[in-house]
Structure formats: structure tokens, C-alpha cells
Amino acid sequence: MSKIISIIFIVLRLALGGMMVYGGVQKFKSFDPSPVEVVEKAQKFQEPEQRNTLQKILYISGMKQTGYFWQVLGICEIIFGILLIVQGTGFIGALFLLPITLHIFLFHLFLELDEIGELFLTGGYFLVNVVLILREYKRWKNLVWIKFI
């Protein structure tokens, strides 16, 4: 039974790491729109029922407009995903990916609540990340719990 559980955790690590590497690479495939293009695109979604779409466009475009944040996020996803895939560095990769998977989940929770499938998928990423960290509880519990004499 413990061998099956170990295999399940390996598969979860590989799947989450692979998805993060893929997502990081995709961030370099899209072009950065000019500020004028962002404003023109945003003006098309000014109706009250299109508020969520407008928020998503402005949020993602804002990250791209910084000139560095979107790329830094992509690099972090690639590096941390590789750390998660490699056997000896899986725990540190899962730990570093936690804020990224939380951010992805919260983005979908607050800005794409109508996309139930994506919400469950990103919630799954975050849950898998938490489970991978909790599996190594014995390795980090002394950092969290202070023992009083």
C-alpha cells in the first residue's frame, strides 16, 4: 500500500511540475500588447455585464505592461516546476510554487468565477501543491512549532 501511495505522490509531483513548466514557457510565446492596444481592447468591454472580462484584460495586460513581471513569473514557474520534477528537490519546488498556485487559484476564484471547470482545475493545482508540502511535514515541523522547555 505504501508503494502505491509513493507512486501517486510521484505522479502528482510530475503532473504539477509539468503543468508549471508548460505554463511558464507559454508566457514567453505571447507578445506584449502596446498600452494603446490594451486601452482599445478594454474600451470594448465597458458594459456592466462585461465587468469581469474587463478586469481580467486589465489585470493580465498590466502584468505584461510592466516589462518584466510576466517574464519573471514565467521564469519562476519554469524553475520551480523543474525543481518539483527532480527527485531530490521536489519539496523545495513545491514550497516555492505554493504562492504561485495560490495566486492562480485566487485569480480564477475572483475574476473567472463563471468558469467552473477552470476553477476546479486551478483549485486542484493548489490542493496538490498543499498535499505535496504536507507530505513532508516531518522535515519542516520544527521550523513552525517552537518547543518550550
Protein Blocks (a to p, Z undefined) as FASTA:
>chain_A
ZZmmmmmmmmmmmmmmmmmmmmmmmmmmpccddfklmmmmmmmmmcfklmmmmmmmmmmm
mmmmnommmmmmmmmmmmmmmmmmpmklmmmmmmmmmmmmmmmmmmmmmmmmmlmmlmmm
mmmmmmmmmmmmmmmmmmmmmmmmccdZZ
